[in-house]
């Protein structure tokens, strides 16, 4: 296992409180188990890739590693990389990184003393520039297009990091707020997700995309399309309608459960979209 694999094995058990720690800790653990986070991919790195993907030598290898992790479907490795890289860029976006932000970063990830140096090296390399953060966010959005909860968790961690030096007013610097809102947009998260992150409330326990699947719609459906499909499904599966058609008791019971599922999906989408 490479030093980077050992690194992420060391931070696999970190916790940030609430529903976030478990899922992120699991991802970091998987990255360590595979031991391939920073391993050279098949064929090796070419100078052409480095020059094309990142103009700064310090950030080139990190972006290539993230790009290759995304390309080969190594989502846990990608997530782990981007968690540290985006944290560094957020800390730098408003001003030089200060001790409060560094301490908060260490606390949020609960980095063991033995792993402080390698994590710090990646963090320091990533904070050299902040204009490229959208590249990493886009890779994450593509890799987690059908599983948005980990992205909400990651954004929640970054929001807490931004708050660490916000002072008693808890007012984020305008550049930090733009950074976080831009990530929210790239990730394709709902308005409800942003409110949960900002308010510190728990996120859903189930993948919100499943609610759309229950209604037979894609997440890109408009509010009106969702409303119309919800009403149409209620009419189709309404127990009274089926009873009038002479349906069996078993079929009516199944229809009643279907109606409950349809209403639950509608309620979840309605809350997330603020319909």
C-alpha positions in Angstrom: 0.0 0.0 0.0 1.3 3.5 -0.9 1.9 6.2 1.6 -1.3 7.8 0.4 -3.2 4.7 1.0 -1.8 4.6 4.6 -2.7 8.2 4.9 -6.4 7.7 4.1 -6.4 4.5 6.2 -5.3 6.7 9.1 -8.2 9.2 8.7 -10.8 6.6 7.9 -12.3 6.8 11.3 -12.7 10.6 11.5 -16.1 12.0 12.5 -17.6 15.4 12.0 -20.8 14.8 13.9 -24.3 14.1 12.9 -24.9 12.0 9.7 -21.8 13.1 8.0 -19.0 11.2 9.7 -20.1 7.7 8.9 -20.5 8.0 5.2 -17.3 10.0 4.7 -15.3 7.8 7.0 -16.4 4.8 5.1 -15.3 6.3 1.8 -11.9 7.2 3.2 -11.6 3.6 4.5 -12.4 2.2 1.1 -9.8 4.4 -0.5 -7.2 3.0 1.9 -8.2 -0.6 1.4 -7.7 -0.2 -2.4 -4.4 1.5 -1.8 -4.6 3.2 -5.2 -5.4 6.8 -4.5 -2.1 8.2 -5.7 -0.8 5.1 -7.4 0.4 5.5 -11.0 -2.5 4.4 -13.3 -2.0 2.0 -16.2 0.4 3.5 -18.8 1.8 6.1 -16.4 1.4 9.9 -16.5 2.5 11.8 -19.6 3.8 15.3 -19.6 1.1 16.1 -22.1 -1.6 15.3 -19.6 0.1 17.3 -16.9 0.4 20.3 -19.2 -3.1 20.1 -20.5 -4.9 19.4 -17.3 -3.2 21.8 -14.8 -0.7 24.5 -15.6 0.9 24.5 -12.2 3.3 21.6 -11.4 2.2 21.5 -7.7 -1.5 20.9 -8.6 -1.0 18.9 -11.8 -0.5 15.5 -10.1 -3.4 16.0 -7.8 -5.8 16.8 -10.6 -4.6 14.0 -12.8 -5.1 11.6 -9.8 -8.6 12.9 -9.4 -9.3 12.7 -13.1 -8.1 9.2 -13.4 -10.0 8.1 -10.3 -13.1 9.5 -11.9 -12.3 7.9 -15.2 -11.8 4.4 -13.7 -14.9 4.7 -11.5 -12.9 4.9 -8.2 -15.4 7.1 -6.5 -14.1 6.7 -3.0 -10.6 7.8 -4.0 -12.0 10.7 -5.9 -14.1 11.8 -3.0 -11.2 11.6 -0.5 -8.9 13.6 -2.8 -11.5 16.3 -3.4 -12.5 16.6 0.2 -8.9 17.7 1.1 -8.3 19.7 -2.1 -11.6 21.7 -1.9 -11.0 22.3 1.8 -7.7 23.9 1.0 -9.1 26.1 -1.8 -12.0 27.2 0.3 -9.6 28.2 3.1 -7.6 30.3 0.7 -10.4 31.8 -1.3 -11.1 34.8 1.1 -7.5 35.5 2.3 -4.3 33.7 3.3 -5.1 30.5 5.2 -5.0 31.2 8.9 -4.3 29.0 11.9 -8.0 28.8 12.8 -8.9 27.3 9.4 -6.0 24.8 9.6 -7.0 23.7 13.1 -10.7 23.4 12.0 -9.6 21.3 9.0 -7.6 19.0 11.2 -10.5 18.7 13.7 -13.1 18.0 11.0 -11.1 15.2 9.5 -9.5 14.2 12.9 -6.2 13.7 11.2 -3.7 11.6 13.3 -0.4 13.2 14.1 1.5 10.6 12.1 -0.5 11.6 9.0 -0.3 15.4 9.4 2.7 15.9 7.1 1.4 14.0 4.0 -2.1 15.6 4.4 -0.5 19.0 4.8 1.5 18.5 1.7 -1.6 17.9 -0.4 -3.4 20.7 1.4 -0.5 23.2 0.7 -0.3 22.2 -2.9 -4.0 22.6 -3.4 -4.2 26.0 -1.9 -1.7 27.5 -4.3 -4.5 28.4 -6.7 -8.3 28.8 -6.2 -9.5 29.4 -9.7 -9.6 25.7 -10.6 -12.0 24.4 -7.9 -14.8 24.0 -10.4 -12.8 21.3 -12.1 -12.9 19.1 -9.0 -16.5 19.8 -8.3 -17.4 18.8 -11.8 -15.7 15.5 -11.5 -17.5 14.8 -8.3 -20.9 15.8 -9.8 -20.4 13.5 -12.7 -19.3 10.6 -10.5 -22.2 11.0 -8.0 -24.9 12.1 -10.4 -27.2 9.3 -9.2 -26.2 9.5 -5.5 -26.3 13.1 -4.3 -26.2 12.5 -0.5 -22.4 12.2 -0.3 -22.1 15.5 -2.2 -24.4 17.1 0.4 -22.2 15.6 3.1 -19.1 17.1 1.5 -20.6 20.5 1.1 -21.7 20.4 4.8 -18.1 19.8 5.9 -16.9 22.7 3.7 -19.6 25.0 5.1 -18.5 24.1 8.7 -14.9 24.9 7.6 -16.0 28.3 6.3 -17.8 29.0 9.5 -14.7 28.3 11.6 -13.3 31.8 11.1 -16.5 33.6 10.6 -16.6 35.2 14.0 -19.5 35.5 16.4 -21.8 36.8 13.6 -21.4 33.6 11.7 -21.4 35.6 8.5 -19.4 34.0 5.7 -17.1 36.1 3.6 -18.7 36.9 0.2 -16.0 34.9 -1.7 -16.6 31.8 0.6 -20.3 32.1 0.1 -19.9 32.3 -3.7 -17.6 29.3 -3.6 -20.0 27.2 -1.6 -23.0 28.3 -3.7 -21.2 27.5 -6.9 -20.4 24.0 -5.6 -24.1 23.6 -4.6 -25.0 24.4 -8.2 -22.4 22.2 -9.8 -23.4 19.3 -7.6 -27.0 19.8 -8.7 -28.3 19.7 -5.1 -31.7 20.9 -4.2 -32.7 24.1 -2.5 -33.7 22.0 0.5 -30.2 20.6 0.6 -28.7 24.1 0.9 -31.1 25.0 3.7 -30.2 21.8 5.6 -26.5 22.6 5.3 -26.9 26.2 6.3 -29.2 25.4 9.2 -27.2 22.4 10.3 -30.2 20.1 10.1 -30.0 16.4 9.2 -30.0 15.4 5.6 -32.4 12.6 4.3 -31.5 9.1 5.2 -32.4 7.8 1.7 -31.2 8.9 -1.7 -33.6 11.7 -2.8 -33.3 10.5 -6.4 -35.4 7.4 -5.4 -38.3 9.7 -4.9 -38.2 10.6 -8.6 -37.9 6.9 -9.5 -41.1 6.2 -7.5 -42.9 8.8 -9.7 -41.2 7.5 -12.9 -39.5 10.8 -13.5 -36.0 12.1 -13.9 -34.5 14.7 -11.5 -34.6 17.2 -14.4 -38.4 17.2 -14.5 -40.1 20.5 -14.0 -42.2 21.3 -10.9 -45.4 21.2 -13.0 -44.4 17.9 -14.6 -43.9 16.4 -11.1 -47.2 17.8 -9.8 -49.1 16.4 -12.8 -47.5 13.0 -12.6 -48.2 12.8 -8.8 -51.9 13.5 -9.4 -52.1 11.1 -12.3 -50.5 8.3 -10.3 -52.9 8.9 -7.4 -55.8 8.6 -9.7 -54.4 5.4 -11.2 -53.8 3.6 -7.9 -56.6 5.1 -5.8 -58.1 2.1 -3.9 -61.7 3.4 -4.4 -61.2 3.4 -8.2 -59.8 -0.1 -8.2 -62.6 -1.3 -5.9 -65.2 0.1 -8.3 -63.5 -2.0 -11.0 -63.9 -5.1 -8.9 -60.3 -5.5 -7.9 -59.4 -8.1 -5.3 -58.6 -7.2 -1.7 -55.0 -8.1 -2.3 -54.7 -5.8 -5.3 -56.4 -3.0 -3.3 -54.0 -3.5 -0.5 -51.0 -3.2 -2.9 -52.6 -0.1 -4.4 -52.9 1.5 -1.0 -49.2 0.9 -0.3 -48.4 2.3 -3.7 -50.4 5.5 -2.9 -48.5 5.8 0.3 -45.2 5.5 -1.5 -46.3 8.1 -4.2 -47.3 10.6 -1.5 -44.1 10.1 0.4 -42.1 10.7 -2.8 -44.1 13.8 -3.6 -43.6 15.1 0.0 -39.9 14.7 -0.2 -39.5 16.3 -3.6 -41.8 19.1 -2.5 -39.7 19.9 0.5 -36.4 19.8 -1.4 -37.7 22.0 -4.2 -39.8 24.2 -2.0 -42.8 23.7 -4.2 
